[in-house]
Amino acid sequence: MTTTLFSFVDLFRRQLDTVAHLLTKGSAFAAANSLPEADMLGWRLAEDMHPVSFQAMVVINFSQSWIARAIDMAIPEPVTADLDVAGYQAAIVAAKAWLAALTPEQFAGRDNVSITAQLGPNMEPTLPAAQWVTVFAATNIAFHANMVYAILRSKGVPLGKLDVFPSGL
């Protein structure tokens, strides 16, 4: 199997599937324990960390925005961190549909195209598109998806390693 920038479309889709699955399990756990869904979305791993809702938002937004930048497409409208579970699930479906419409040809010759992005008030790096997608975006998407898992697991949601692979291997 050859890995290309287009290969990351499937990786990001799988991360979206994982977050959708984890949100479903978290929501079911909250309901079974008479907890408001909003409380579950507000859970944090540590007080100074972002909640489940923020983690889900980042996975959804990054899975589209960094691919869009890499292939010079308009960035889809970002979701916010104030949705309910149904809103996040709908946003995941939309993000997966957006990714599914992409073709390998859109990525041809894009690996070394320079992209400059503003990351906070004092950081504006310029990197090749391939580095943004394969290092920055992939690492961040995996981190935030894993934070959803870690937060839910720390609150007692019955999760195991297979819950990270709901799409299979």
Order of alpha helices (4+ residues) and beta strands (2+ residues): alpha-alpha-alpha-alpha-beta-beta-alpha
